[in-house]
Amino acid sequence: MSIILECIRTVGRGERGRKPLSEQQAFDVMDAYLTSKESGDGSVGDDQMAMLLMLIRVQNETNEEIAGFVKAFQSRVPSLGADIDWPCYAGKRKADNGTDQPWHGLAAKILSLNGYKVLLHGYKDIASGRTHIEDYLEQLEIPVAKNPQDAQQQLESHGISYLPLNHFAPIAQTMIGWKNRYGLRTPINTVVRALNPGAAKIGVRGSFHPGFQQLHAEVDQTIDSKSLSVISYKGQNGESEYNPKVSQTVWLSSQRGVESFYWPEMMVSELAMPTKAAFLQVEEASNLMANTVVASMAAVLFTETQQYEKAYKQALNYWNKYCC
């Protein structure tokens, strides 16, 4: 029996007979699908893979399934030597008051100005009507890579790079597009956030739906529990941007395992403003912008210190230096 049929039967049997895929099964079936697409032999069809993903989605994907899928993609992506992996896939809902601007992009840029090599990667879903970081890369002075090798050079010369999904995992981008074809989100939306094409040791995972914050941390723990530290939280509109106006439980995957931390609301009434604005400044949103940038940086720095007050103080220092 082919691997794709084996996996469809595993997850698609009746309620008492079905079970999730093992990590090895998930790797094998995704590897077979990617090989089929690369060779053009059609041994694993799009319809078969879409059916499998939909069945998995109905049951809720497990960290072993996602980890297996991720590893199949990662086996085809070179290690680029980044420090921070920052996926940007959800985008932000359109808003007239400027709150739809990708403030997390500025957080990433400031971290790069302070010695971190930051690799952002993402996908602009035009059909969603949302604002994506790709719309603001020029304002943020973040170079766009044509391919992984180009991204590696930009990390060395600029300390930051944006690598579009289509430039390092084009098949994954096609699979994300299945949402518009079938009307349902598939586990690929979770997979792409964990691809870590830069082989970074620090990762950011923003998501929207309850439970996915823990899932993302568990996925990265399964993929690499020895050297990768990942902060996972409910991001603004599901994007990898921390919302300082809410209190929430965040999840950290590190060498110590997967841990949860409760962070209260962290809005500061008065913060410095930059002399050179990267975004269109809307007065009523300027303080929220500043708080969001600082909080997003603090979340990343927390992966190193695991002390929030220390991480926030460092982020605030970076922000004040940027504003001078």
Buried (B, 14 or more C-beta within 10 A) or exposed (E): EEBBEEBBEBBBEEEEEBEBBBBEBBBBBBBBBBBBBEEEEEBBEBEBBBBBBBBBBEBEBBBBBBBBBBBBBBEBBBEBBBBBBBBBBBBBBEEEEBBBBBBBBBBBBBBBBBEBBBBBBBBBBEEBEBBBBBBBBEBBEBBBBEEBEBBBBBBEEBBBBBBBBEBBBEBBBBBBBBBEEBEEBBBBBBBBBBBBBBBBBBBBBBBEEEEBBBBBBBBBBBBBBEEBBBBBBBBBBBBBBBBBEBEBEBBBBBEEEBEEBEBEEBBEEEBBEBEEEBBEEBEEBBBBBBBBBBBBBBBBBBBBBBEBEBBBBBBBEBBEEBBE
